[in-house]
Amino acid sequence: MKILYSTMLILIVSCIPVRAQQFQILDQYLVNPFALSPSFAGKDVIIRSLVTHRSEWTGLSGHPVVGNLNIDGTIVRNMGLGASLVLNKAGIYRNFCFSLAYAYHLKLATDHYLSFVINPAIYQNSIDFTDLLVSDPDDPMIKGRDGMSETYLNVGFGLLYNWKNLNVSVSFPILFNNRSFYYNDDYQHLLTMERNWLVYMGYIQPLPSDFSLKFDVLFRYNQFNPWTIDLSFAGRYQDSYWLGILYRKGNIIGITAGIAIIHSILIQYTYEFSGTAMMGKSSGTHEISLGYILKGKSKPKKEETPQLKDYTH
């Protein structure tokens, strides 16, 4: 039995911590904040949809692969809806998540908005025993089984504050801990969903000649896991071309570039590499996103009615 536990632990941890994989953060959020926080659902867009493929630490056996599809948009004034689908595989571990989002955007004052979101989700986590090698094939934990699987329902909540080109978001993707059917000392944190939260800040500084600078900061925390932080900086031209750099705690560096065709069809590619442990052992992480965004048209300024002069006096 202990051999089984050890083998499973080595296979999973050698790829990436299991609990961190349950809530995958993609670099897609740099152009699509809804992928990070559902509180952005329908914010300043009529419709937005992106599909992303991410292959982490390629070259390593059992490296994580993530696929993501999300869509959001405006339903009526001040309200947005969204949906997200994530498929995630790392070694013998697999995760599936489908979530919905309802957001309400409240105007506090001129250029000041506060958004609220609630997003129910269904998760399925599983471990595949098919290719698992153990010294005792009659171990009762795996005998007659192809794997272990559990399905959970959970709900998330988030807040977003927006002022002109500044966005600050606090999100709780998973509010409640789910108790595992395999609850014991060895499995209590393996397949369960655990509380986590994140804080995001994004700011765009306009520059002359249609140029701008975009800054992003992301802090995230998973229960029973170390906290992480992302810092990114990008230069943009007419919101159609961008090139940036990202730093993630753990000496991970990312280079990102993208283009928006006719301001609507987006293509973004990100390459990440590690400056320490992964150097020379992996060809890095590759992420590519393809999407469509239709933004709301800004309302034209109301022309002032000329005043008629009074010549009667």
C-alpha positions as CSV (number, residue, x, y, z in Angstrom):
1,M,0.0,0.0,0.0
2,K,2.7,2.5,0.9
3,I,4.5,1.7,-2.4
4,L,1.3,2.7,-4.3
5,Y,1.1,6.0,-2.4
6,S,4.8,6.8,-3.0
7,T,4.6,6.0,-6.7
8,M,1.5,8.1,-7.2
9,L,3.1,11.0,-5.3
10,I,6.3,10.9,-7.3
11,L,4.5,10.8,-10.6
12,I,2.2,13.7,-9.8
13,V,4.6,16.0,-7.9
14,S,7.3,15.5,-10.5
15,C,5.0,17.3,-13.0
16,I,3.5,20.0,-10.8
17,P,1.7,20.1,-7.4
18,V,-1.7,18.5,-7.8
19,R,-3.7,21.1,-5.8
20,A,-2.2,23.9,-7.8
21,Q,-3.4,22.2,-11.0
22,Q,-7.0,22.1,-9.8
23,F,-7.3,25.8,-10.4
24,Q,-5.2,26.5,-13.4
25,I,-4.2,30.1,-14.2
26,L,-3.4,30.7,-17.8
27,D,-1.5,33.7,-19.2
28,Q,-4.5,34.4,-21.4
29,Y,-5.7,36.8,-18.6
30,L,-3.2,39.3,-20.0
31,V,-5.7,40.0,-22.9
32,N,-8.8,38.4,-21.4
33,P,-9.3,39.2,-17.7
34,F,-12.5,37.1,-17.7
35,A,-10.3,34.0,-17.8
36,L,-8.9,35.1,-14.5
37,S,-11.8,36.7,-12.7
38,P,-15.5,36.1,-13.7
39,S,-16.3,39.5,-12.3
40,F,-15.2,40.8,-15.8
41,A,-18.1,39.0,-17.5
42,G,-19.7,41.4,-20.0
43,K,-17.5,44.4,-18.8
44,D,-17.0,46.7,-21.7
45,V,-17.6,44.0,-24.3
46,I,-20.7,42.8,-26.2
47,I,-19.2,39.4,-26.7
48,R,-15.8,37.8,-26.0
49,S,-14.6,34.3,-26.6
50,L,-11.2,32.7,-26.5
51,V,-9.8,29.2,-26.8
52,T,-6.3,28.4,-25.3
53,H,-3.9,25.5,-25.4
54,R,-1.1,25.4,-22.9
55,S,1.7,22.8,-22.8
56,E,3.9,23.2,-19.6
57,W,7.5,22.1,-19.3
58,T,7.5,20.2,-22.6
59,G,10.2,17.5,-22.9
60,L,9.4,16.1,-19.4
61,S,7.5,12.9,-19.2
62,G,3.9,13.5,-18.1
63,H,4.1,17.3,-18.4
64,P,0.9,19.2,-17.8
65,V,-1.3,20.0,-20.8
66,V,-4.3,22.4,-20.4
67,G,-7.1,23.3,-22.8
68,N,-9.5,26.1,-22.1
69,L,-12.6,27.6,-23.8
70,N,-14.5,30.6,-22.3
71,I,-17.1,33.0,-23.5
72,D,-18.8,36.0,-21.9
73,G,-20.8,39.0,-22.9
74,T,-23.5,41.5,-22.0
75,I,-27.1,40.4,-21.7
76,V,-28.7,43.6,-20.6
77,R,-27.4,46.9,-19.3
78,N,-25.0,46.5,-16.3
79,M,-25.3,42.6,-16.4
80,G,-23.0,40.0,-17.9
81,L,-23.0,36.3,-18.3
82,G,-20.1,33.9,-18.9
83,A,-19.1,30.3,-19.1
84,S,-15.7,28.5,-19.0
85,L,-14.5,25.0,-19.7
86,V,-11.1,23.7,-18.6
87,L,-9.5,20.3,-19.3
88,N,-6.3,19.6,-17.6
89,K,-3.9,16.6,-17.6
90,A,-0.7,16.2,-15.6
91,G,0.8,12.7,-15.5
92,I,-1.8,10.3,-14.2
93,Y,-3.9,13.2,-12.8
94,R,-6.8,14.7,-14.8
95,N,-9.1,17.6,-14.0
96,F,-12.3,18.8,-15.7
97,C,-14.1,22.0,-14.7
98,F,-17.2,23.7,-16.2
99,S,-18.4,27.0,-14.6
100,L,-20.9,29.7,-15.2
101,A,-20.8,33.3,-14.2
102,Y,-23.3,36.1,-13.5
103,A,-21.9,39.6,-13.0
104,Y,-23.6,42.8,-12.1
105,H,-21.8,46.1,-12.8
106,L,-22.8,49.0,-10.5
107,K,-22.0,52.6,-11.3
108,L,-20.9,54.3,-8.1
109,A,-20.0,57.7,-9.6
110,T,-18.6,59.1,-12.8
111,D,-16.0,56.6,-14.1
112,H,-16.2,54.5,-10.9
113,Y,-17.7,51.0,-11.1
114,L,-18.1,48.1,-8.7
115,S,-18.9,44.7,-10.1
116,F,-20.1,41.6,-8.3
117,V,-20.1,38.0,-9.6
118,I,-21.2,34.6,-8.5
119,N,-20.1,31.6,-10.4
120,P,-21.3,28.0,-9.7
121,A,-19.0,25.2,-11.0
122,I,-18.7,21.5,-11.4
123,Y,-15.4,19.8,-11.0
124,Q,-14.2,16.3,-11.8
125,N,-10.8,15.1,-10.6
126,S,-9.4,11.7,-11.4
127,I,-6.3,9.5,-11.3
128,D,-5.6,6.9,-14.0
129,F,-4.1,3.6,-12.8
130,T,-3.7,2.2,-16.3
131,D,0.0,2.9,-16.6
132,L,0.8,2.8,-12.9
133,L,3.6,0.3,-12.0
134,V,3.4,-1.2,-8.5
135,S,5.1,-4.1,-6.8
136,D,1.9,-5.6,-5.7
137,P,-0.9,-5.8,-8.4
138,D,-3.2,-7.3,-5.9
139,D,-3.2,-4.2,-3.7
140,P,-6.8,-3.7,-2.7
141,M,-6.6,0.0,-3.5
142,I,-6.0,-0.7,-7.3
143,K,-7.2,-4.2,-7.8
144,G,-10.1,-4.3,-10.3
145,R,-9.8,-0.5,-10.8
146,D,-8.8,1.6,-13.7
147,G,-8.5,4.7,-11.5
148,M,-10.2,6.9,-9.0
149,S,-12.6,9.7,-9.8
150,E,-14.6,12.3,-7.8
151,T,-17.1,15.0,-8.8
152,Y,-17.8,18.1,-6.8
153,L,-20.1,21.1,-7.0
154,N,-18.8,24.4,-5.7
155,V,-19.4,28.1,-6.0
156,G,-17.1,31.2,-6.3
157,F,-17.5,34.9,-5.6
158,G,-15.7,38.0,-6.8
159,L,-15.5,41.8,-6.7
160,L,-14.1,44.2,-9.3
161,Y,-13.4,47.9,-8.9
162,N,-12.9,49.9,-12.1
163,W,-11.8,53.5,-12.5
164,K,-10.9,54.6,-16.0
165,N,-7.9,52.4,-17.0
166,L,-7.5,50.8,-13.5
167,N,-9.0,47.5,-12.6
168,V,-8.6,45.8,-9.1
169,S,-10.2,42.4,-8.6
170,V,-10.5,40.1,-5.6
171,S,-11.8,36.6,-6.5
172,F,-12.6,33.4,-4.5
173,P,-13.0,30.7,-7.2
174,I,-13.7,28.0,-4.6
175,L,-15.5,29.1,-1.4
176,F,-16.0,25.8,0.2
177,N,-13.8,22.7,0.9
178,N,-15.2,19.5,-0.5
179,R,-14.8,16.3,1.5
180,S,-13.4,13.4,-0.5
181,F,-15.0,10.0,-0.6
182,Y,-11.5,8.6,-0.1
183,Y,-11.1,10.7,3.0
184,N,-8.1,9.5,5.1
185,D,-4.6,10.5,5.9
186,D,-3.2,9.7,2.5
187,Y,-6.0,11.0,0.2
188,Q,-7.7,13.8,2.1
189,H,-6.0,16.5,-0.1
190,L,-5.5,14.5,-3.3
191,L,-8.8,14.7,-5.1
192,T,-10.6,17.3,-3.0
193,M,-11.2,20.9,-4.0
194,E,-9.8,23.4,-1.6
195,R,-10.4,27.1,-0.9
196,N,-8.3,29.6,-2.8
197,W,-8.3,33.3,-3.6
198,L,-6.5,35.8,-5.8
199,V,-6.0,39.5,-6.1
200,Y,-5.4,41.1,-9.5
201,M,-4.5,44.7,-10.5
202,G,-4.2,45.9,-14.1
203,Y,-3.5,49.4,-15.3
204,I,-3.1,50.9,-18.8
205,Q,-1.0,54.1,-19.2
206,P,-1.8,55.9,-22.5
207,L,1.1,57.4,-24.4
208,P,1.3,59.7,-27.4
209,S,1.0,58.4,-31.0
210,D,-1.4,55.6,-30.1
211,F,1.0,53.8,-27.9
212,S,0.3,52.6,-24.3
213,L,1.8,50.6,-21.5
214,K,0.0,47.9,-19.6
215,F,0.9,46.7,-16.1
216,D,-0.5,43.6,-14.4
217,V,0.0,42.2,-10.9
218,L,-1.5,38.9,-9.8
219,F,-1.3,37.4,-6.3
220,R,-2.8,34.0,-5.7
221,Y,-3.0,31.6,-2.8
222,N,-4.2,28.0,-2.6
223,Q,-4.9,26.4,0.7
224,F,-2.0,24.1,1.7
225,N,0.2,25.6,-1.1
226,P,2.8,28.4,-1.1
227,W,1.5,31.8,-2.5
228,T,2.6,32.9,-5.9
229,I,2.8,36.3,-7.6
230,D,3.0,37.4,-11.3
231,L,4.4,40.7,-12.5
232,S,4.0,41.6,-16.2
233,F,4.7,44.6,-18.4
234,A,3.7,45.1,-22.0
235,G,3.9,47.8,-24.7
236,R,0.9,48.2,-27.0
237,Y,0.2,50.0,-30.2
238,Q,-3.4,50.9,-31.1
239,D,-4.5,48.0,-29.1
240,S,-3.6,45.9,-32.1
241,Y,0.0,44.8,-31.4
242,W,1.6,44.1,-28.1
243,L,4.9,42.7,-26.7
244,G,5.5,42.0,-23.1
245,I,7.5,40.2,-20.4
246,L,6.2,38.3,-17.3
247,Y,7.9,37.2,-14.1
248,R,6.4,34.6,-11.8
249,K,7.7,33.6,-8.4
250,G,10.0,30.7,-8.7
251,N,12.3,32.4,-11.3
252,I,9.9,31.8,-14.2
253,I,10.2,34.3,-17.0
254,G,7.6,34.6,-19.8
255,I,7.7,36.5,-23.1
256,T,4.3,37.3,-24.6
257,A,3.3,38.8,-28.0
258,G,0.0,39.2,-29.8
259,I,-2.0,40.8,-32.6
260,A,-5.6,41.9,-33.0
261,I,-6.8,41.7,-36.5
262,I,-9.4,44.5,-37.2
263,H,-9.4,45.0,-33.4
264,S,-11.5,41.9,-33.0
265,I,-9.7,38.6,-33.9
266,L,-7.0,38.0,-31.3
267,I,-3.9,35.8,-31.4
268,Q,-1.5,35.7,-28.4
269,Y,1.5,33.5,-27.8
270,T,3.5,33.1,-24.6
271,Y,6.7,31.3,-24.0
272,E,7.9,30.6,-20.4
273,F,11.2,29.2,-19.1
274,S,12.7,28.7,-15.7
275,G,16.0,30.2,-14.8
276,T,16.9,27.5,-12.3
277,A,15.5,24.0,-11.8
278,M,14.1,23.4,-15.3
279,M,17.1,24.8,-17.2
280,G,18.4,22.2,-19.7
281,K,15.7,19.7,-18.7
282,S,12.7,21.1,-20.5
283,S,12.0,23.2,-23.6
284,G,9.8,25.4,-21.6
285,T,6.1,26.2,-21.6
286,H,4.1,27.2,-24.6
287,E,0.7,28.8,-24.6
288,I,-1.3,30.0,-27.5
289,S,-4.8,31.7,-27.5
290,L,-7.1,32.5,-30.4
291,G,-10.2,34.6,-29.8
292,Y,-12.8,37.1,-30.9
293,I,-13.8,40.2,-29.0
294,L,-16.6,42.6,-30.0
295,K,-16.4,45.7,-27.8
296,G,-19.2,48.1,-27.1
297,K,-19.3,51.3,-29.0
298,S,-18.6,54.4,-27.0
299,K,-21.5,56.8,-26.8
300,P,-21.0,60.0,-28.8
301,K,-20.9,63.2,-26.9
302,K,-24.1,65.1,-26.8
303,E,-23.8,68.3,-28.9
304,E,-24.7,71.4,-27.0
305,T,-27.7,73.4,-28.4
306,P,-26.5,76.9,-29.4
307,Q,-27.9,79.7,-27.2
308,L,-29.9,82.4,-29.0
309,K,-28.8,85.8,-28.1
310,D,-31.5,88.3,-26.9
311,Y,-31.4,91.5,-28.8
312,T,-34.5,92.9,-27.3
313,H,-32.6,95.0,-24.8
